[in-house]
Amino acid sequence: MEIERELLEILACPKCKGDIRLNKDESGLICDKCKLMYKIRDGIPVMLIDEAICTN
């Protein structure tokens, strides 16, 4: 299930409130500033800092 582009435009990183982008395989949203990835499950982004994955 694909995430809607309109939703991507309004979402922000819950940690720093910065911009996020879709990763290459569209399985998560990445904050380049925080170096965190938020997984997308069943088309819904899980925007919880505790569940984010470090991309370093």
C-alpha positions as CSV (number, residue, x, y, z in Angstrom):
1,M,0.0,0.0,0.0
2,E,1.5,3.3,-1.0
3,I,1.5,6.4,1.1
4,E,-0.3,9.4,-0.4
5,R,1.9,12.3,-1.7
6,E,-0.4,14.9,0.0
7,L,0.3,13.3,3.4
8,L,4.1,13.4,2.8
9,E,3.8,17.1,2.2
10,I,2.3,17.9,5.6
11,L,4.2,15.3,7.8
12,A,7.3,16.5,9.8
13,C,9.8,14.7,11.9
14,P,8.3,14.4,15.4
15,K,11.8,14.9,17.0
16,C,13.1,18.0,15.3
17,K,10.0,19.1,13.3
18,G,12.1,19.1,10.1
19,D,11.3,17.8,6.7
20,I,11.1,14.1,6.0
21,R,11.4,12.2,2.7
22,L,10.4,8.8,1.5
23,N,13.2,6.2,1.3
24,K,14.1,4.4,-1.9
25,D,12.0,1.3,-1.4
26,E,9.2,3.4,0.1
27,S,9.2,1.4,3.3
28,G,9.9,4.4,5.6
29,L,10.2,8.1,6.0
30,I,13.7,9.6,6.6
31,C,14.7,12.7,8.5
32,D,18.1,13.7,7.2
33,K,18.7,16.1,10.1
34,C,18.0,13.5,12.9
35,K,19.2,10.5,10.9
36,L,16.1,8.6,11.8
37,M,13.8,6.5,9.7
38,Y,10.1,6.0,10.6
39,K,8.6,2.8,9.2
40,I,5.5,2.7,7.1
41,R,3.1,-0.1,8.0
42,D,0.1,-0.9,5.8
43,G,0.4,2.6,4.2
44,I,0.4,4.3,7.6
45,P,3.6,6.0,8.8
46,V,4.6,5.1,12.4
47,M,5.8,8.5,13.6
48,L,6.9,7.5,17.1
49,I,10.4,8.5,18.1
50,D,10.8,5.3,20.3
51,E,10.2,3.1,17.2
52,A,12.4,5.1,14.8
53,I,15.5,3.4,13.3
54,C,18.8,5.2,13.3
55,T,20.2,5.5,9.7
56,N,23.8,6.3,10.6
